[in-house]
Amino acid sequence: MKFTKITASILSFLLFVSLFTFIFAEEKQYRIGIAQFAVHGSLDNCREGFLKGLAEEGFIKGKNLFVDIQNAQADMGLAAQIADSFLAQDYDLVCAIATPIAVVCSNTFEDSLPMVYCAVSDPVSAGLATDDRQSLGNFSGTSDELPVDKQLKMIRSLMPKAKTLGLIYTIGEANSAVQVEKYKELAPKYGFNIKAVSVTQGADIALALPSLVNEADCLSMVLDNTVVQYLDLVLEEAENAGIPVFGSEIEQVIRGCAAAEGIEYIDLGVQTGHMAAKALKRERLSETPFETIQESKLYINSEQLRALNLELTEDMKARSIDVLNQQ
């Protein structure tokens, strides 16, 4: 059967309309919330990397992505308010940065909102995953598990005569207690005694530090969001006592810690952003195991090492990254 000229014209017109609609159709707008527990460099880097990872997957802030960024200032009450607010907004997805706020969000959202978490040191002990890395809800994310064994090995290489290593952590941060136990478990392997003191809030740190620095040959930071906010105070007390502080990530070394075996938090954020993109594409997070970054890097502050008369071995020199050359 032959088409008439009128039929052909109608079909051409419909084809044109379909093509026009396809080209100029409004792109879907996604709405997400970012809940960050505290203000400090590593968590800020997680946020920056997270948005970068989303952009690499085509979700670009200001184009097809609305982003509501909230910071709890290390206040658990404010963290709960942020979680409630995000639930009320019914966002397409929430990113929770750091363990305390990830736990609050998971309890608040239940299965109502998909969530990715970032910088959760031990998702299992935090109640976010099982021992086989599977999620316990409609959420998943990335872990910044501290390479304690490598940290102790690094400290021993720099301080062959040191006996006591000091730790300070917050009782309310479950992952901090896990890291302290890991230090206690591995310390004998490197000939260290562990002196650990706990605080309940940031204001207690100034009271706990004097006795700690007097008893320890050096301090090592755990991934504790509250204590990190008082890092300048920790560094000042340690300097007065003439002992080094070893950080848990690059930002702490930039601020004055002597060295750290740590991960790159922007990379961790990017990895989390890629996971979030899958969720926005309707892949259920409950079926996604949490992920980690396997390789740590040796960050050093050459100025601090010189001031403390600490010398790198040749192997350490070969793999070290001097943060003073990165700024």
SULTA-V979468 format. One line per field, one symbol per residue. phi: phi as a letter, one per 40 degrees, with the letter a starting at -180 (. if undefined). Layout:
phi=???
//
This chain:
phi=.ccccccccccccccccccccccbcccdbbbbbbbbcacadccccdcccdcccccccgbbdgbbbcbbbbbcfgbcccdccccccccccfccabbbbgddcccccccccfbcbcbbbagbcadcccgbacccgccbacaaibbbdcccdcccccccccbcbcbbbcbbacdcbdccccccccdcccdddbgbcbbbbbbbadcccccccdcccccbcabbcccbcccdcbddcccccccccgbcbbcbaccccdchccaacabccccccddccccccccccgcccccbccbbccccbccbbdccccccfbbcccccdcbcbcccccc
//
